[in-house]
Amino acid sequence: PYTKCTYTPPANSAYAEAKVWYPCNATGTLAATTLISGGTKVYADYTKLADHLVTHGYIVFAMTPKNPSLLSNAAWTSAQKAGIAQLKKENTRTATSVNPNPIKGKVNTAKLQVLGHSLGGGGTLLAAASLGTGIKTAQALTPAIMGSTLSFYRIKAKTNIIAGVNDTTALPLLVAVYYNSLPLTID
């Protein structure tokens, strides 16, 4: 039932570019999520997903990692963590004529999520492990993890991992390993 508005947040050295989608007509505080692309993709490739989430009442902080053609999870993990930090800053940052801030006071910082696809999904899981209780949920869409040690024991957030049966990049058997590496104490 919500209409979509967008703005460009201040730049950050952890991501190449970003855009915020938010419900124009929402009142009160809202759950917020990061949204990060997969390998060689940019945030603009995920506008349909951002549009869908915002119409359901979410604030979406979509970003492109630094150098998305570099196939390593480090850039995606750093961008995810910076996106969460920027969402928290946006919740208190005073707007200027150069940097508007229509979501000031609207981010429910107790309902933050990291969301990513492919390498962004791998970065989502790795960021969730680093962020601990700083996020409520994590959603990894066909996560790909390149050259990283699985250290998911620190994940505290409710976590959803989605795999594609015929995916030849994020192989279902590997995604099952990621899933089975999650702590038994989380949903």
C-alpha positions in Angstrom: 0.0 0.0 0.0 3.0 2.3 0.1 4.3 4.6 -2.6 7.9 4.7 -3.5 10.3 7.6 -3.0 14.1 7.6 -3.4 17.1 9.7 -2.7 20.9 9.4 -2.9 22.6 9.1 0.5 26.1 10.6 1.2 29.0 8.8 -0.3 31.0 6.2 1.7 34.4 4.7 0.9 33.1 1.1 1.5 30.7 1.2 -1.5 30.9 2.7 -5.0 27.3 4.0 -5.2 24.1 3.8 -3.2 20.4 4.7 -3.3 17.7 4.7 -0.7 14.1 3.6 -1.4 11.6 4.5 1.3 7.8 4.6 1.6 6.7 8.2 0.9 3.5 7.9 2.8 4.6 5.8 5.8 4.4 7.1 9.4 6.3 6.0 12.4 9.5 3.9 12.3 10.1 1.2 9.7 12.2 -1.9 9.3 15.2 -1.3 7.1 17.4 -3.5 5.0 20.5 -3.2 3.0 20.4 -4.7 -0.5 23.6 -5.6 -2.3 24.2 -7.0 -5.8 26.0 -10.1 -7.0 29.3 -10.3 -8.9 29.7 -7.8 -11.7 26.2 -6.4 -11.0 25.3 -2.9 -9.6 22.4 -1.9 -7.3 20.4 -0.7 -10.3 20.1 -4.3 -11.4 17.9 -4.9 -8.3 15.4 -2.1 -8.5 12.5 -4.5 -8.9 13.3 -6.1 -5.6 13.8 -2.7 -3.9 10.5 -1.5 -5.4 8.7 -4.6 -4.0 10.2 -4.2 -0.5 9.4 -0.5 -0.3 5.8 -1.0 -1.3 5.5 -3.4 1.7 6.8 -0.8 4.2 10.6 -1.3 4.2 13.4 1.2 3.9 15.9 -0.2 1.4 19.5 0.9 1.3 20.8 -0.5 -2.0 24.4 -0.3 -2.9 27.1 -1.4 -5.3 30.3 -2.6 -3.7 33.7 -1.1 -4.6 34.9 -2.9 -7.7 32.1 -5.4 -8.3 34.2 -7.2 -10.9 36.7 -8.3 -8.2 35.4 -11.8 -7.3 36.1 -11.7 -3.6 33.6 -11.5 -0.7 35.6 -8.8 1.2 34.1 -5.9 -0.8 30.6 -7.2 -0.4 31.1 -7.8 3.4 32.5 -4.3 3.9 29.8 -2.7 1.9 27.1 -4.6 3.9 28.6 -3.4 7.2 28.9 0.1 5.9 25.3 0.1 4.7 24.1 -0.9 8.2 26.2 1.8 9.7 24.9 4.4 7.2 21.3 3.4 7.9 21.9 4.1 11.6 23.6 7.5 10.6 20.7 8.4 8.3 18.3 7.9 11.2 19.9 10.8 13.0 21.7 12.8 10.3 20.5 16.4 9.7 19.5 17.1 6.1 21.2 19.7 4.0 20.4 21.2 0.7 23.1 19.0 -0.9 22.3 15.9 1.1 18.6 15.5 1.8 17.5 13.0 4.4 13.8 12.1 4.3 14.3 9.0 6.5 15.6 10.8 9.5 13.9 9.4 12.6 12.1 6.7 10.5 14.6 3.8 10.7 13.7 1.2 13.4 17.2 0.3 14.4 16.0 -2.7 16.3 14.7 -4.1 12.9 17.7 -4.0 10.6 18.4 -6.6 8.0 21.2 -7.4 5.6 20.2 -8.8 2.2 22.3 -9.8 -0.8 22.5 -12.0 -3.9 25.3 -14.3 -5.0 28.6 -12.7 -3.9 26.4 -10.2 -2.1 24.7 -13.2 -0.4 28.1 -14.5 0.7 28.9 -11.0 1.9 25.6 -11.0 3.8 26.4 -14.1 5.7 29.9 -12.9 6.5 28.6 -9.5 7.5 26.0 -11.1 9.7 28.7 -13.0 11.5 30.6 -9.7 12.1 27.5 -7.6 13.1 26.2 -10.1 15.7 23.2 -8.6 17.5 23.4 -5.4 15.5 21.0 -6.8 13.0 17.7 -8.7 13.4 17.7 -10.8 10.2 19.9 -11.8 7.3 18.8 -13.0 3.9 21.3 -14.6 1.5 19.9 -15.3 -1.9 22.0 -18.0 -3.7 25.1 -17.0 -1.7 28.5 -17.5 -3.2 31.5 -17.4 -0.9 35.0 -17.2 -2.5 38.1 -18.1 -0.6 36.7 -17.3 2.9 36.7 -19.5 5.9 33.3 -20.3 7.1 32.9 -18.6 10.5 29.1 -18.3 10.9 29.1 -19.3 14.6 28.9 -15.6 15.5 25.6 -15.1 13.6 22.9 -14.1 16.0 20.3 -12.9 13.5 17.4 -15.0 12.1 18.8 -16.2 8.8 17.2 -17.2 5.5 19.3 -18.8 2.8 17.8 -19.5 -0.6 19.4 -21.8 -3.2 18.5 -22.6 -6.8 18.4 -26.2 -7.7 20.0 -25.6 -11.1 22.4 -22.8 -10.0 25.9 -23.5 -11.4 27.6 -20.6 -9.5 26.2 -21.0 -6.0 26.0 -24.7 -6.1 23.1 -26.1 -4.0 25.5 -28.5 -2.2 27.7 -25.6 -1.2 24.7 -23.5 -0.1 23.7 -26.5 2.1 27.2 -26.4 3.7 26.6 -22.7 4.5 23.2 -23.5 6.0 24.5 -26.4 8.0 27.3 -24.1 9.3 24.8 -21.8 11.0 24.5 -21.9 14.8 21.8 -24.2 16.0 20.7 -21.4 18.4 19.2 -19.2 15.6 16.0 -19.4 13.6 
